[in-house]
Amino acid sequence: MRNRKPKVALVTNVLSHYRVPCFQKLVEKMPGQIIFFVLAEKMEHRHYVMAGSNNGLPVITLPGWRWSRSPHDDIHINDIRAILRGGYDLIILGAWDEPTYLLLWLGGVFLRQKVMFWVESTLEDGVRSPVKERIKKILVSQSKGCIVPGRRAFAYCRQLGQAENRIFMAPNAANRAFFREHADNLLRIRGKLRWNERVQEFVILFTGRLVENMKGLSALIRACGELERDGRRMSLLVAGEGPDKKLYQELAISEGLKDIRFLGTLEHEKLCRYYAMADVFVLPSRSEAWGFVLNEGMEFGLPLVVSEAVGAGPDLVRHGENGFVFPVGDVSALAQHLEALADNEALRHRMGQASRSIIENFSPENWANGVVNAIESVMNG
């Protein structure tokens, strides 16, 4: 094996737009060695993240079946013969929450193929079933390692029994070139954008699926209600759609919010305009494996306020340096952090500059380097 380059299959649910730059970098570093397999060309509740095309990547969609379970992701079971018979030296499984992943793990173990997991789950991103956790420990024990995006996923894999020297870091990255270019252009005309949109003095931005048990947006609306009652002028911009939109609209009325705008799902170019207008980005999630919107907002020099459930928190948010972290659902703590930012423009500027500096390390190049390191380590024993 040391005398030839390994052939690798990386299996994930769908081809998301934010994965494309990372996958392209990986192909550059491993030309002709890696094939991406996806379980579906589209997913009912994630249409807004779809790449739209293969973007020149070697992507194969596995035939199969799906079951919808709104508002959660679809479940898939696919024909895996193309992978098991493809002569791959290593199979990287994008998770363990799909029947297809479990079948590939079982087939890999039976055929004595090397299998490893690409894990974004954390201890904080949901309630854990003891039975499922025991199953995961079995899966991990019969794998060659785990690739993780950050510290929380690293700790989770360690708890599942994976040895530290078999957990490999590949920091999650968005399309930095796209968002940084738009940030540089739009921030020059920030004042004009805000004037045209008629926003208030302090602008808070949230983007995500409007599903309360995942995103916890009610905490942000209530925190804004506290600020309103203290006499602060602000605009709360909410980008996204979901089944709890009406609940949030009613809550905003009961909280007396004077300027809350439900923007719907936005294309990236338009979303960038709101990143440029904002003073702070808030992600109050109850369950969040990572939070790629944080990567995006950081390119625009935004301070971040996130809940402790956000997987990217320990990696992207340095409390007091480029933002704040608060306990899940703690409205008072969230309101206090927003109040500090609303009252201090210099603090917002300093934290925003820190965000831009921190995000430099979360690039597609560094993600690809981490995956290549994992592959080489596993293949070299």
PLY file of the C-alpha trace (Angstrom):
ply
format ascii 1.0
element vertex 381
property float x
property float y
property float z
element edge 380
property int vertex1
property int vertex2
end_header
0.00 0.00 0.00
2.90 2.35 0.73
4.01 2.06 -2.91
0.79 3.33 -4.43
-1.68 6.06 -3.77
-4.82 4.95 -1.91
-8.24 5.06 -3.49
-10.81 6.69 -1.19
-14.62 6.85 -1.13
-16.12 9.73 0.89
-19.84 9.24 1.54
-22.14 12.07 2.62
-25.87 12.81 2.52
-25.99 15.54 -0.17
-23.59 17.87 -1.95
-23.99 21.14 -0.05
-22.77 24.42 -1.48
-20.59 25.09 1.56
-18.77 21.78 1.06
-17.82 22.42 -2.56
-14.68 24.58 -1.95
-13.41 22.05 0.60
-14.02 19.11 -1.70
-12.32 20.94 -4.57
-9.22 21.47 -2.45
-9.22 17.82 -1.47
-9.37 16.76 -5.12
-6.44 19.07 -5.89
-4.39 17.36 -3.19
-5.51 13.84 -4.15
-6.10 13.92 -7.93
-7.73 10.75 -9.20
-7.76 9.21 -5.72
-11.07 10.29 -4.23
-14.71 9.85 -5.26
-17.61 11.53 -3.44
-20.76 9.48 -3.03
-24.03 11.18 -2.00
-27.21 9.56 -0.75
-29.49 11.97 -2.64
-29.35 14.74 -5.23
-31.64 16.86 -3.08
-33.19 16.83 0.37
-36.67 18.14 1.07
-35.77 20.25 4.10
-32.31 21.33 2.96
-33.00 22.68 -0.51
-31.40 25.99 0.46
-27.99 24.36 1.01
-27.84 22.37 -2.24
-24.89 23.05 -4.53
-27.00 23.00 -7.70
-24.36 21.15 -9.75
-21.34 18.92 -9.24
-19.01 21.90 -9.83
-16.57 19.64 -11.66
-16.24 17.27 -8.70
-16.24 13.46 -9.07
-19.65 12.94 -7.46
-21.81 9.81 -7.77
-25.38 9.70 -6.46
-26.22 6.27 -5.04
-29.60 4.91 -6.19
-32.02 4.20 -3.38
-35.08 5.20 -1.41
-35.91 7.98 1.03
-38.46 8.63 3.76
-39.49 12.16 4.74
-39.72 13.04 8.44
-40.41 16.77 8.53
-38.98 18.96 10.02
-35.97 16.68 10.38
-33.74 15.42 7.58
-34.91 12.64 5.29
-33.83 9.06 5.92
-32.14 7.13 3.09
-31.30 3.56 2.24
-29.15 3.15 -0.85
-27.59 0.56 -3.10
-24.01 0.42 -1.80
-22.56 -2.14 -4.20
-20.70 0.53 -6.21
-18.66 1.32 -3.10
-18.13 -2.16 -1.70
-17.11 -3.50 -5.13
-15.18 -0.41 -6.16
-11.79 -1.48 -4.82
-11.55 1.42 -2.35
-8.74 1.28 0.19
-10.63 3.52 2.60
-14.30 4.42 3.07
-15.07 7.64 4.94
-18.62 7.72 6.26
-20.20 11.17 6.72
-22.10 10.14 9.86
-23.90 7.21 11.49
-27.49 8.52 11.39
-28.51 6.88 8.10
-29.22 3.20 7.34
-26.85 3.50 4.35
-23.94 4.47 6.59
-24.61 1.51 8.87
-24.78 -0.88 5.92
-21.47 0.45 4.59
-19.86 0.07 8.00
-21.15 -3.50 8.25
-20.02 -4.31 4.70
-16.62 -2.77 5.32
-16.10 -4.79 8.49
-17.23 -8.00 6.78
-14.98 -7.41 3.76
-12.11 -6.19 5.96
-12.01 -2.80 4.32
-10.74 0.25 6.19
-13.60 2.45 7.39
-13.51 5.74 9.28
-16.12 8.31 10.31
-16.43 12.01 9.56
-18.17 13.21 12.73
-19.71 16.62 13.45
-21.94 15.55 16.35
-21.22 16.85 19.84
-22.33 16.07 23.37
-24.34 19.29 23.41
-26.29 19.06 20.15
-29.15 16.91 21.42
-30.51 14.45 23.97
-28.57 11.20 23.85
-30.20 7.76 23.90
-28.14 5.29 25.99
-28.91 2.51 23.50
-27.75 4.59 20.52
-24.62 5.64 22.37
-23.68 2.01 22.98
-24.19 1.28 19.27
-21.97 4.24 18.35
-19.23 2.93 20.62
-19.32 -0.36 18.70
-19.16 1.48 15.38
-16.21 3.59 16.52
-14.36 0.60 17.99
-14.41 -1.10 14.58
-13.27 1.94 12.63
-9.81 3.23 11.82
-10.45 6.71 13.17
-12.62 9.82 13.15
-12.32 13.13 11.29
-13.81 16.03 13.27
-14.32 19.77 12.60
-13.58 21.10 16.08
-13.02 20.58 19.76
-16.53 19.54 20.75
-16.72 16.79 18.15
-13.21 15.70 19.21
-14.39 15.36 22.83
-17.46 13.42 21.73
-15.43 10.88 19.73
-13.08 10.53 22.67
-16.02 9.76 24.94
-17.20 7.13 22.47
-13.89 5.36 22.98
-11.78 6.52 20.07
-8.09 6.96 20.89
-6.91 10.57 20.69
-4.21 9.74 18.14
-6.94 8.38 15.83
-9.08 11.54 15.94
-8.06 13.95 13.20
-8.96 17.64 13.02
-10.23 19.13 9.75
-11.68 22.56 10.65
-15.05 23.30 9.06
-14.83 26.00 6.40
-17.27 27.95 4.26
-16.53 29.43 0.85
-14.11 32.04 2.20
-13.25 33.53 -1.17
-16.91 34.17 -1.99
-17.90 35.68 1.34
-14.74 37.71 1.86
-15.05 39.26 -1.62
-18.68 40.19 -0.99
-17.79 41.52 2.45
-15.04 43.75 1.08
-17.38 45.17 -1.56
-20.52 45.57 0.55
-18.94 46.96 3.70
-17.78 49.95 1.66
-21.42 50.89 1.08
-22.76 49.71 4.45
-24.27 53.08 5.29
-26.16 53.21 2.01
-27.47 49.66 2.46
-28.75 50.49 5.94
-30.36 53.71 4.72
-32.12 51.95 1.85
-33.40 49.25 4.19
-34.47 51.81 6.84
-33.06 49.79 9.71
-32.68 51.10 13.24
-29.49 52.12 15.07
-28.67 48.57 16.25
-29.20 45.67 13.83
-29.35 42.03 15.00
-29.22 39.25 12.41
-30.30 35.60 12.68
-30.37 33.10 9.84
-31.45 29.48 10.03
-34.39 27.10 9.89
-37.37 28.33 11.88
-37.67 25.22 14.04
-37.80 26.02 17.75
-36.40 22.78 19.16
-33.36 23.22 16.93
-32.70 26.95 16.61
-34.28 28.33 19.79
-35.19 31.65 18.16
-37.77 32.38 20.86
-34.95 33.23 23.29
-33.65 35.91 20.91
-37.12 37.40 20.37
-37.70 37.57 24.13
-34.26 39.11 24.70
-35.06 41.75 22.10
-38.31 42.38 23.93
-36.30 43.21 27.06
-34.17 45.66 25.10
-37.27 47.27 23.61
-38.75 47.78 27.06
-35.47 49.43 28.11
-35.94 51.95 25.33
-33.34 50.74 22.83
-33.99 51.17 19.12
-33.11 48.12 17.07
-34.00 45.98 14.09
-34.17 42.19 14.32
-33.66 40.55 10.91
-34.68 36.89 10.62
-33.61 35.03 7.47
-35.04 31.57 6.91
-38.25 29.56 6.76
-39.74 26.78 8.84
-42.86 25.40 10.53
-42.55 27.68 13.60
-42.60 30.97 11.70
-46.15 31.82 12.82
-45.23 31.06 16.44
-42.35 33.53 16.20
-44.50 36.20 14.57
-47.04 35.94 17.37
-44.31 36.01 20.01
-42.79 39.13 18.46
-46.17 40.88 18.73
-46.61 39.86 22.36
-43.07 41.10 23.13
-43.86 44.44 21.52
-41.06 44.36 18.96
-41.37 47.41 16.74
-39.02 46.29 13.96
-38.69 42.57 13.35
-38.48 41.44 9.74
-38.99 37.89 8.50
-36.97 37.87 5.29
-37.63 34.29 4.16
-34.96 32.11 2.59
-32.35 34.27 0.86
-29.95 33.52 -1.96
-26.35 34.02 -0.93
-25.84 37.31 -2.75
-28.84 38.86 -1.00
-27.97 37.33 2.37
-24.56 38.96 2.11
-26.22 42.37 2.01
-27.80 41.67 5.40
-24.51 40.43 6.84
-23.05 43.78 5.79
-25.90 45.74 7.42
-25.82 43.90 10.72
-24.12 44.93 13.96
-24.17 41.46 15.55
-24.98 37.90 14.53
-26.91 35.74 17.03
-27.30 31.95 16.98
-29.38 30.89 20.04
-29.63 27.22 19.04
-30.87 24.38 21.20
-29.16 21.89 18.88
-26.40 22.81 16.42
-23.63 20.44 15.32
-21.57 23.33 13.93
-23.21 26.49 12.52
-21.73 27.47 9.15
-23.54 30.80 9.26
-21.00 31.84 11.88
-18.16 31.28 9.40
-20.02 33.46 6.92
-20.82 36.25 9.36
-17.24 36.40 10.59
-16.05 37.32 7.10
-18.18 40.46 7.46
-16.52 41.38 10.74
-19.52 40.59 12.93
-19.42 40.00 16.69
-21.07 36.67 17.53
-23.47 35.78 20.33
-24.14 32.03 20.53
-25.64 29.50 22.91
-23.57 26.83 24.59
-25.20 24.22 22.32
-23.55 25.60 19.17
-20.87 23.11 18.14
-18.60 25.76 16.62
-18.65 27.81 19.81
-15.31 26.72 21.34
-13.55 27.07 17.99
-15.06 30.26 16.55
-16.28 32.27 19.55
-13.80 33.51 22.14
-15.94 34.87 24.94
-15.22 38.54 25.45
-12.86 38.71 22.46
-15.04 38.34 19.38
-18.39 37.66 21.00
-20.25 36.04 23.86
-21.50 32.57 24.80
-24.64 32.15 26.94
-26.50 29.17 28.47
-29.17 27.64 26.23
-32.49 29.44 26.66
-31.13 32.02 29.13
-32.99 35.11 27.93
-31.55 37.43 30.58
-27.95 36.50 29.77
-28.58 36.93 26.05
-30.21 40.32 26.64
-27.24 41.46 28.75
-24.78 40.57 25.98
-26.88 42.34 23.37
-27.17 45.36 25.64
-23.38 45.52 26.01
-22.97 45.50 22.24
-25.80 47.93 21.58
-24.27 50.50 23.93
-20.68 50.24 22.75
-19.81 50.78 19.10
-16.08 50.50 19.86
-16.65 47.06 21.41
-18.55 45.94 18.32
-15.73 47.10 16.07
-13.03 45.41 18.16
-14.94 42.12 18.32
-15.71 42.25 14.61
-12.05 42.67 13.75
-11.24 39.71 16.00
-13.83 37.60 14.15
-12.17 38.40 10.83
-8.80 37.38 12.24
-10.00 34.11 13.80
-11.78 32.91 10.64
-8.54 33.07 8.64
-7.62 29.60 9.95
-10.93 28.03 8.92
-10.24 27.70 5.23
-10.97 25.01 2.62
-7.19 24.56 2.34
-6.85 23.73 6.03
-9.87 21.42 5.91
-8.37 19.48 3.01
-4.99 19.29 4.76
-6.70 17.79 7.79
-8.47 15.13 5.72
-5.30 14.26 3.81
-3.45 13.89 7.11
-6.17 11.54 8.38
-6.08 9.43 5.22
-2.29 9.16 5.20
-2.18 8.28 8.90
-4.76 5.55 8.52
-3.21 4.10 5.37
0.27 4.11 6.90
-0.97 2.29 9.95
0 1
1 2
2 3
3 4
4 5
5 6
6 7
7 8
8 9
9 10
10 11
11 12
12 13
13 14
14 15
15 16
16 17
17 18
18 19
19 20
20 21
21 22
22 23
23 24
24 25
25 26
26 27
27 28
28 29
29 30
30 31
31 32
32 33
33 34
34 35
35 36
36 37
37 38
38 39
39 40
40 41
41 42
42 43
43 44
44 45
45 46
46 47
47 48
48 49
49 50
50 51
51 52
52 53
53 54
54 55
55 56
56 57
57 58
58 59
59 60
60 61
61 62
62 63
63 64
64 65
65 66
66 67
67 68
68 69
69 70
70 71
71 72
72 73
73 74
74 75
75 76
76 77
77 78
78 79
79 80
80 81
81 82
82 83
83 84
84 85
85 86
86 87
87 88
88 89
89 90
90 91
91 92
92 93
93 94
94 95
95 96
96 97
97 98
98 99
99 100
100 101
101 102
102 103
103 104
104 105
105 106
106 107
107 108
108 109
109 110
110 111
111 112
112 113
113 114
114 115
115 116
116 117
117 118
118 119
119 120
120 121
121 122
122 123
123 124
124 125
125 126
126 127
127 128
128 129
129 130
130 131
131 132
132 133
133 134
134 135
135 136
136 137
137 138
138 139
139 140
140 141
141 142
142 143
143 144
144 145
145 146
146 147
147 148
148 149
149 150
150 151
151 152
152 153
153 154
154 155
155 156
156 157
157 158
158 159
159 160
160 161
161 162
162 163
163 164
164 165
165 166
166 167
167 168
168 169
169 170
170 171
171 172
172 173
173 174
174 175
175 176
176 177
177 178
178 179
179 180
180 181
181 182
182 183
183 184
184 185
185 186
186 187
187 188
188 189
189 190
190 191
191 192
192 193
193 194
194 195
195 196
196 197
197 198
198 199
199 200
200 201
201 202
202 203
203 204
204 205
205 206
206 207
207 208
208 209
209 210
210 211
211 212
212 213
213 214
214 215
215 216
216 217
217 218
218 219
219 220
220 221
221 222
222 223
223 224
224 225
225 226
226 227
227 228
228 229
229 230
230 231
231 232
232 233
233 234
234 235
235 236
236 237
237 238
238 239
239 240
240 241
241 242
242 243
243 244
244 245
245 246
246 247
247 248
248 249
249 250
250 251
251 252
252 253
253 254
254 255
255 256
256 257
257 258
258 259
259 260
260 261
261 262
262 263
263 264
264 265
265 266
266 267
267 268
268 269
269 270
270 271
271 272
272 273
273 274
274 275
275 276
276 277
277 278
278 279
279 280
280 281
281 282
282 283
283 284
284 285
285 286
286 287
287 288
288 289
289 290
290 291
291 292
292 293
293 294
294 295
295 296
296 297
297 298
298 299
299 300
300 301
301 302
302 303
303 304
304 305
305 306
306 307
307 308
308 309
309 310
310 311
311 312
312 313
313 314
314 315
315 316
316 317
317 318
318 319
319 320
320 321
321 322
322 323
323 324
324 325
325 326
326 327
327 328
328 329
329 330
330 331
331 332
332 333
333 334
334 335
335 336
336 337
337 338
338 339
339 340
340 341
341 342
342 343
343 344
344 345
345 346
346 347
347 348
348 349
349 350
350 351
351 352
352 353
353 354
354 355
355 356
356 357
357 358
358 359
359 360
360 361
361 362
362 363
363 364
364 365
365 366
366 367
367 368
368 369
369 370
370 371
371 372
372 373
373 374
374 375
375 376
376 377
377 378
378 379
379 380
